[in-house]
């Protein structure tokens, strides 16, 4: 169920109300306390909470003092502010240079795609590009930076099952495409992976959609770890990367089972006997395993490539919960999964028998790194310092590395090149060897040699940002607008004080799903306060290139200044462990699928707020009244969705839905960065959330366990993962304390459920 904003077209109602010369109190129906009433459906997701602000447990003022809902002098009003403040000082700074010889720039700036996951050029054609969209469409455009025209090469969306890690995952042109017109697709259809051949009869402008020949069908026991990339090697054979079939920990042990095509790199001869032949030097061509296998022991080789100079096959293999690895895939090689993960033992100990090949290098899950995206050995000419080095990235953090080797020892040494600021779905290599980077959010970028070195544009101290008053950094600059959310993210008990700053003359677009899209140059500021002590200030900045990035400042003991942190940091504060995120970690939660800003959405902001004017007013009405929005919302606030206060007195299902929306749905939603098919947005009906009576794909609590077991919190994995502090904790980073109140809420909701819809 989508946000009703797009369906509410009576824009004149709110416009007229906001222009009324007489202040009025925006009222909403009172909320009945039904927390003790068993909720058997779980579908009461949208609350009719009091949007006037009468049931606001805490609304911070602009500085160090709190304005409670019953503080003296507060008046109920239609709007909290009369005019939009002039923002003369708080502006997005330039994106920091990487400090390396490489920078990333937007390519084909007039084009945008829907979840692009692969880009390539046809053999012998450098004049155009093909972009694979995950849902099942291939787009084609001229290799011209100024182009704004895109055509459709193929559209098989009706045949593709997409979402999470499934979809149209690979495309490869036959080496003799110019003469035979053959192009190969790798996609998921239901619980199968398919490798198909199509034919183009018009020199690569479109495919004949009726020409499909399915070459290979592989059953998939779970919805994740599908691998999916395909490509022709220098030997002319078609290589196929397949994951282990999914779930967590390889429960069916496909990685070490050579009788299955899962967890392996396959190699077939598509020019041999129909539908394909087996190359004569495949490891198991004479028996002992599936003859299609070229190498095995892989978990999920999402992206891999051949070095165009040496012919070596480099792969990024996505890890379980400890490490991500880069491997050179060799014929007959066993890469250890699931006996090993990277260089370490996983479910076999000891694991140093010599049977398994180690990766070239691996990296742990810190700084927001969670999922490797394999790249290419750079063979272009534009970036001399990269020639001959393997370039790869992390999908979640957006960090991009070059794999260097020590001149004396030959030991591999990853060097961070830059941080993309988006989810890196794939790299692409042009005919001349230059590298492009695909943003899963829709844009294409290119690696370029960096210009002259410039000073770091990020202010080193909070007082220098222009977003606070220099003589009292707890107070905001004049151009900031305070706001709050109905359902906050759990932050280990810290209170949060939020502000936004827009460039003068710029406005916010409200998308059809209720997410707010801020203009380039916008700045979001959030202070974290433990007790009365400011401990951290985070900035979320939308740079001029359209990308977002996060920056963290650590407060001093005297509470007079905060200093920019170069990376992540953990320290004890009054006996409590506190983690400051590094820049790359911000994208772990601030996902593109959730609109990046998270709290800035209609249902989160539809609430009363006590402004520094000592007026209590609805935030939506106030934002529109002062001209922050590009268009009217289309209805009075009480007719728009509003998330419940998770710890208020509203309906149990609404409060639980709001909590999961704020704490889980940034990742667990369609197109989110997790392999799960869960959709925990507040406006998704319980029956469509893919959790009720659904078997877990990973860690379980016994054979009766479910993601959500109606009436039994003890058998519900979503409740269990909120209580643990190990590697399976949810949320996965940035928290060291269990949210006892939130856990109790979710458990009460589950216990009240009598059945699935």
N, C-alpha and C positions, 0 to 999 in steps of 0.2 A: 504494500500500500504506500503510494507516494505521498509527499507533503501536499496538502490541499491548496497551496498557494497558487499553482497554475490554474486551478479550477475556480478560484474565487475572483471574479472579474469586476466586482462592484467597486472599482477604484475610487469612485467619487465619494463614497462614504467616509473613508479615512481622510481623504484630502479635505473634505468639507469640515470634518471634525477638527482637524489640525489647524484650520484657518479661522476657527471660531474665536472672536475677541474675548469671550468669557471663559475663564479656566473651568474645567470640569474634571471630575474624578472618574477615571476609567474603571468601571466595576466589572466583576465577573462572578459567575455563580459560586457560591460557597462550596468548599470541598467537604464531602461527608467522610468521616473517618470509618473506613471499612476494612482497616488493616486486620481486624480479627475475624473477618468473614472469609471462609474458604473460597478461593478463586479456582474454579474448575477448568477455565478456558485458557487463562494466561494471555488473552488477546486484548485486554484493556490497556493498550500501550500509550495512548495519548491522553494526557490528563486535561481536566478543565480547571487547572490550578488557578489560584487567585493571581491574576496578572497585574493587579494594582500595587502589589508590594506589601499587603497587610500581613502576609504570613512569611515574612523574610526573617530567618533567624539571625542573619548577620550581613550587613552591607558595609564594606570599608569605605572610609573617606579617601581623600587624595594623598594623605600622608601617613604619619605614624599613629594617629588616633582613629578610633572606631566610632562610627555613627551607628548606633543600634536602631532598630525599628521604632523604639519608643523614646528616643532621645528628645529632650525638650526642644521645642521650636520647629519640629518637622511638620510640614503641611502637605496634604494630599493635593496634587495638581495634575493637569492634563499633560504637561511637559516638564521635564526636569531642567532643561536649558532653553533659553530664549533664542540664542544665536549660535551658529557654528563658530567655534574658536578659530582664530587665525593661527596657522601653524608656520611660524617663521624659522624654527630651529630644528625640529625633529624630523629628519628626512633619512631615507635609506642611503647608506653609504655605498660606494662601489664594491663590487665583489672582490675579495682579496685575491691577489695573484697567488699562484701555486708555490712560488719560490723555486720552481724548476724551469727547465727550458721549454716547457709545454704549457699551452693554455687550451681551453675548450671554448668554441664559439658556435653560435647558432648557425646552422646551414639551412638553406632553402626556407628562409624565414617566413615566406608567404604560405607555407604548407603546414598542415596539421593532420594527424592520423588518429585512428581509434585503436589504442593498445598495440602499437607496432612492436613486433618481436623478432623481425628478421628483415634484412635489406641486402639486396644483391644485384649484380648486373649479369645479363646474359652473355654467354661466350662471344667474344669478338665484337661486343657492342659496348662502348664506353659512353654512348650518348644518352642513355636513359637508365633509370633505376626502377627496381621492383621492391615494394614494401609489403610485407606480410602482416596483416592485422589478425590478431588472435581469434577473433570470432569466426573467421573463415573467408576473408576477402583479401585479394592481392591487388594493390594499387600500383599504377605505373605513371611516371612523370619524366620529363626531359631533364637531363643533367645540366641544368642552367640555374644558377643561384637566384635569378630573378623570376623564375617561373611561378605561376599561381594556378596552373591547370593540372588537374589529376584525373586520370581515367581509370577504369576498372579492367584489369587483366583477367581476373577470375573471381567468381563469387560462388562459393560452395557452402555458404552459411547454413543452408537447409540440411546438409549432410554432416555438419560438424557439431560435436558436443563441446561447448566452450565454458570456461569459468574456472577459477583457481589455476591449476597447472595444465588444464586441458584446453584443447582448441586446435586451430591450424598452426602447427608448431615448426614446420620446416618446408622448404622449397629448394629444389635443385634442378638446374638445367642440364640436359644431356650435353656432354662435350661436343657432340656434333649437332647441336640444336639448330644451327643454321640450315642444315640439310634435312634433318628428320623431324624437327618441330616438337621433340619430346621434352616434357617437363614433369617432374616428380613432386608429389606432395606427401607430407607426413601429417596425419591428423587423428584426433580421437573421435570415435563414433560410439556413443554409449560406453560400454565397458571394454572397448577394443581400441587398439592402435592400428591404423591402416597406413600402408605404403602403396600409393597409387600412381599410375602413369596417365597423363593427359597429353593431348596433341594440340599444338597451335598450327593453324594453316594460313595465318596471315602475318608471318614473320615476327611473331612475338607481341602482337597488339592485344590479342585475346586468346583464350583457349576454347576449344570445342568442348562444352560442358557434357556432351553426350559421349565423349570419347574415353571416359574413365575405364581403366583396367586395374583392378585391385591385385597387386602383386603379392602382398603379404599381410596377414591379419594376425595380431598378437593380442591375446586376452589380457585384460588389466584387472587384477583383483581389487584394486583400490583406485581412488580418483587422483592420486598424486604420484610423483616420480615417473612421469611418462617419457622423460628425455625428449625425444622428438626431432632433433636436428638430423638432417640428411645432407650428404654432399659427396661429390665424386672425388676420389683420390687421384694422385698422379698416375696410378696404374690403370685408371679408367673404370674401376669398380665403384659401385655405390656403397657408401658407408652409412650406417644407421645407428644412432646412439639411443640406447634404451635404458631407462631407469629400472630399479629393482621391483617395480610393481606397486610400490607405495606402502602406506602405513608407517609406523615408527619402528626402527630397529630391525627391519627386514624380517618380519615374523615368519614368513614362509621360506626364508633362507634361499632366495633366488640368487643372491650374489655369488655364492659358492657352488651353485648347481648348474653344471654345464649342459644339462638336458633341457634347460629352459632358455628362451631368448631374452629373458629379462635380466637386468643388471649387467649388460654386456654391450660391447661395440660389435655390430654385425657387419659383414661384408658380402655382397652378392654381385653376380655378373648379370646385368639386365640385358645384355646382348646375346646371351646364350640361349639354351633351351627354355621355352616358355613354361611358367611365367618368369623364371630366372634360373640361372645355373650357379653352381658353387665354384669359386676359384680353386684351382688345384692345390694351392699351398695354404688354404685355411687350416687351422690347427686340428680340427676334428673331421676333416674330409674323409678319413679312413675309419671313423668311428670314435667312440669314447665321449662323445658330446654332440650337441647340435651342430651340424656342418656349417651353418651360417655364421657361427661365432668367430670373431677375429681376436678379441680379448675379452676378459670378464673380471668379476670382482669390483664392479662399479656401482655406485649408489644412485646417482642421477647426473649423468654428463649432459648438462643443460646446453652448454655452448662449447664447441671445439672447432679446430681449424688445422689445415695443413700449412706448414711453412713452405711458401712457394719456391724457396731456394734450395732447401735441404730435403723436403718431402716429409719431415717429421710431423707426426700427428699430436698436437697439443690439446689438452682438454682441461676444463674446469669442472671438477666433480663436487657437487653440492653435498655438504656434510650433514651429520645427524644433529648433534647439539653441542659439539666440542670444536671441531675444526673444519675448514674448507681447504680443498687441496688442488694443486696444479700437477698434472702428470703428463708425461710423454707416453702415449699409448703405442705399445709394440705388439707385433703379431705373436699370439700365444701367451701374452702376459696376463697374470692374475694379480689384480690390484688390491686384493685383501678384504674388501667389504663382503660380509659384515664381521669377519674375524678381526679386522683392523679398521680404524678410522684415522686416516692420515698416517703418522708414524707410530701411533699408539694402539694398544690393544683395545678392542671393543667388546666382543663376546667370546673371545678365545684367549686364554692366558696360561702359559706364555705364548707370544705370537711372533717369535723371532726365529722361526724354523727355516727361513730363507725361501719358503714357497711363494711368498708374496712380494711383488715389486712395490717399492716405496714411491711416493710422489716426489717430484722435484723439490717442492716446497709446500708447506701448509701454513695456515694462519688461524688464530683463535678468534673466538667471538667476543671481541671487545670493540669499543668505539663505534658501536652500532652495526658492525659487520655481521651478517647473518646468512648470506647466500652468494656464492661466487658466480660470476658471469665470465666465462672464458672468452678470450680475445684472439689476437693474432701476433705472430712475430712480425714486427714492423719492417717492411721492405720498401717503403717509400723513400723520397728524397728530400721532402720539405723539412723534416726534423732530424738533422744529422745525428744528434745525441741519442736517438732511439734506434737507429738502424741496427738490425740484428737482435733486438731485445723483444721479449714476449710481453705484451701489454694486456692486462686483464683488470677486472673491476669487481666490486661487490654490489649486488642488485639493491640491497636495502640502504646501505650507508652512502652509496654513490662514490666511494673512494676508488681511484684508478691508480694502478701500480705499473711499474716497469720492472721486469725480473732481470737484475744484473748479476754478474758473476765476478767473484773476487779474482783479480789478475794473477795472484800467486797461488792460492789454494784451489781456485775453481769453485768454491762454495757459492751457492745461490744467495743473493741478497736483494730482497724486494725493496724498491724505492718508491715511496708515494709520489705520484706526479701531481695530482690535484684531486679536488672533490667536486664532482659534477653538480651536486645540488638537486639530483633527481634519481629515480629508480632506473638503473642501467639495465635494460632488458637484453641488449645485444650490442656487439660491435659489427661493423661492416667494412669490407675492404674493397676499394675501387680498383679498377684495372691498373692504375699506376702505383698501387701499393699504399695509398693514403688511407687513414683510418677515420671512420665515422662512428658515432655513438648514438644509440637509439634510446630515447626517453620513453619509458612505458606510458607516460602521460600524454604522448602525442607528438613531440617535436624531434627533430634530427639535429645532431651537433657534429662538429668536426674537431679533431685534434690538430692544433697548429703550433708553429714555433712561437714562443712567447716574445712579446715586445721587450722594450727596455725595462729594466727593473724599476719598480716604483715602491714607495713606502707603503706599509700596510695601512689601508684606509680605515680599518676598524679602530675606533677610539680605544685607547689603552685603559681608560678609567671611565666609570659611569658618569662622572661630572663633566666629561668632555663630549658626551653623546648628543647634547642639545635636546635631550628628552627629559631632563630633570633640571631643577633649579640648582645652579652651581654652588650656592651657599647653603643648600639643604637638600641633599640628593634624595631624601625620602619624599620630597614634594615634586610633582610633575611639572614639566614646562607648560606654558600657557596654552599651547596648541593641542594638548592631549585631551581625549574624551574617555572618562572612566566607564567601565561596564562590568557586569558579572554574569554568571551562567546559572541555570537552574540545577544542573547536575554536574558537579565538578569531577575531574579525574582524581583518584586517590593519590596523594603525594605524601605518604608517611606522616599524616597528621598536620602538615603545614597549611597555614592559611595563605590564600593567594589574592593578590590585588592587581587588577588588570586594567590596561589602558591601550587605546589605539590612536595612531596618528596617520592621517592621510595627507598627501600633497594638496595644497590649496587648489580648489577648482576641480579636483578629482572626486569621483563618487564610487559607491559600492554597488555591484550588480548582485541581484538575488537570483540564484539558479532555480530551476523548476523543482529540484529536490530539497530546497530550503537552505542549501549551503550558500554562504556569502563569498563573493569573489572580489577581493580587494585589488585596487589598481597598483601598477608598478610604482615603487617608491614608498609603499606603505610600511609602517613599523608597528609591531605589537610588542608590548612590554608587560612582563609579569613578575611581580615581586613575590618571593617566598618568605613567609614569616613563621618562625617557631616561637610560640608564646608572644612576646613583644619584640623579639629579636629578628631583624632582617638578616637572612643568611645567603640569599641568592637572588639575582635578577637575570631573567632570560629575555633575550630579544629574538623575535622572529621577523625577518626582514625580507621584503620582496624586492629584489634587485632590478636594475633597469633591463636586464635580459629576460625578465619574466620569472626567473627561478627564485625559490625561497631558500633561506639559509638561517640557521640558528646560532646564537652567540651567548655565552654565559659569563656573568660577572660574579665574583666572590666578594662578599662583604667583609670588611675588617672588624676587629673586636670593638673599636670605638664607635661603630655605626655611623661613620662620617664619609665613607668612600667604599666603592667596590671596584675590583680590578679584573680586567679581561683575562680569562683562562685560555691557554693555548690548546689544551686538550682536556680529557676527562680527569676527574679527581674525586677521591673519596676521603672523608675525614670524619672524626668524631666531634659532634657538637652537643655539649651538655649530656654526654653519655649516649647519644643517638648517632648511629652511623648514617652519614648523608653522602649521596653521590651527586656530583656536578657533571652533567653530560658534556662530552666533547661535541664538536660541531657536526661530525658525521652521524652521531647518535640521534639527532633530532628527527631525521626522516624515519626512524623506526616507528615512532608514534604518529608524527605529523605526515600521514600518508597522503599521496595524491588521490587515492580512491575516496578518501574522506574529506577532500577539499583543503587539505594542508592545515588550515587555521584551527580546525576542530570546533572550538567554542563559538565561533562566529557563524551561527546558523539560526534560522528563525525560531525553532522550537527551544533552543537553549537561551535565547535572549528575550523571549516573550515572558517578561516578569517585571515586577516593580523594582525600583532601585532608588536608594536615598542619595541624591546628588549633593555636591558641596553647596548648592544653593539652599540646602535643607528642604528641598521639595522631594516628595516621594511620588514617582511617576513611572509609567511603563516605558521600558527602554525602546521598544519598537516605535511607539508613538513619538518619543523624543528624537530618535535618530532621523525619522522621516521629517519631523517638524524643522529640524535645523539643517536639512538638506544633505545628509550623508548618503542617502540612497538615490540611485539613478532613476528609479521609477516607483510609483506607489505600490505598497504591498497588496492592495486589492481588497482589504477588509479591515474591520476593527480588530484590535488584538484579541478580543475574546472569541472571535471566530477563527483565529489562526491556531495552529498547533502549539502546545507548550509542554515541554518536558516536566514531569513531576519532580518535586524535591524528593530524592531517594530516601531521605530520613525525615520526611514530613509526615503528614497524617492522611495522605490520599490513599487511593486504592492500591492494594498490595502489588497487583500485576503491573500497574502503571509505574510504581516506584522501582520495581525490579527491572522493568524494561528501560527506564531512564538510566539506572545505574550501569547496565550492560552497554547501553549506547555510549555512555561517556567513557567507560573503562575498557571496553572490548571491541566495539564496532569499528574503530578506526582501522583495524586489521581484518576482523571477521565480518566481511561484507563482500558483495560481488566485486571482483577486480582488486580485492585487497591483496597484500603481499604474503598471504599464507596459503598453504596447500589445502586448508580446510574449506568445506562448502558451507560452513555456518554463516548465517546472516543475522547478526545481533543488533541491527538497527531498531530503534524504538517503534517504527511504524511498519515493521514486518510482522505479519500475523504469526502466531506461535507455530502453526502447522507448516509455515514456509521458512522457518528459521533453521531447519535441518539439524535440530538437536533433540527433539522429543522422541524418546525410545530409539535413538540412533546409536548403533554400536560404535564405540571409540575406535579410531584407527591406530592409536598408539597405546601409551600406558593405560592399563585398566585397573579396576578395583575388584576383579573377579569376573566370572563368566556372566553374571547378571548385571554387570555395570553397563551404563549407558551414558551418553553425553548429558542427557537429562532423563532421569528415571522418575516419572510422576509419583509423588508421594514418598520418595526416598532420597533425601539429600546425601545420605551416606553412600549411595550407589551412583551418584551423579558426578561425572568427571568435572563439569564446569564449577561445581562447588569445591571439589577437592583441590583443584589447581589454584584456587584463590587462597587456600590455607597453607600450601607448601611454600618453602623458601629455596627449593633446590632448582635444578636446571629446567624443571617443568613448570615453574611458577608463572602465573599470569597475574598482572602484566609481566613480561619477561625481563625487563630492565628497569633500573632507576628506583627500585623500591626494596627496602630491607625489613619492612614491617607488614604484618598481615592486617588488613582492614577488617577488624573484628565486627564492626557495625555493618559494613557492606556484606561480609560473609553471612552474618545472621539474617540480613534481608533476603539474600538469594536463597538461603536454606529454607526460610519461612515460606517463600513463594513456591519452592519446589514441593515442600511438604503439603502445601495447600492444594496442589494440583492433583486431581483424582484420575485424570486420563489425558491422553493426547487428543487433540482435535481430530 
